[in-house]
Amino acid sequence: MNSKNLPLEFGLGKVRHNELDLDRQAPDSELSEDLLQVEYVESNLIVDVGWHKTNKAGGEYLILLIKDCDWEHPVMEKRVTLLPELRCELQHFLTTANEVEVEQRSRSR
């Protein structure tokens, strides 16, 4: 299996919504704005992925890390257009959120 096709690691996150297809050859204009949402309950974090049309012929993926439902001030934000870049950046966001979740859970004990 090619490393670019390895499944994403969500760690302690709970997938709340998933319409993301990382094996798609190219994004199309019919993608939903809401593609993936993973919740990290103890740390009150959400990793969110959406597709946003741009003025160009196409669009971009927007990855957000949200704390305490403050969508106006994301902890992290990244815009990408290519699926390999999306996979890499999304895994970075998931790993970051999971590390905070693990730390939060260890403090709560």
C-alpha positions, 0 to 999 in steps of 0.5 A, a space after each residue: 500500500 502506498 503511504 499516500 493511501 494509508 488511512 487517516 489516524 483520528 486517535 481519540 477523536 470521534 468522527 461526527 460527519 464524513 463525506 470526505 473521499 481522499 481517493 477521488 482523482 480530482 475535486 469537483 464543483 459538486 462537493 459539499 461544503 461540509 466534508 469531515 468533522 472530528 470531535 475531541 470531547 475532553 479538549 473541546 476541539 473540532 477538526 473540520 474540513 470543507 470545500 469552498 468554491 473560488 473565483 477560479 475554475 474550482 475551489 479549495 479545501 479548508 481545514 480548521 482546528 476549532 476550540 470551544 466552538 469559536 469558529 471566528 477564531 480558529 486555532 489553526 487554519 489551512 487552505 489546500 487545493 490538491 488531495 495529497 496536500 490535503 491528506 498530509 495537512 489533515 493528518 497534521 491537524 488530527 495529530 495536533 488535536 489528538 495530542 491536546 486530547 491526550 494531555 487533557 485526559 491525563 490532567 483530568 485523572 
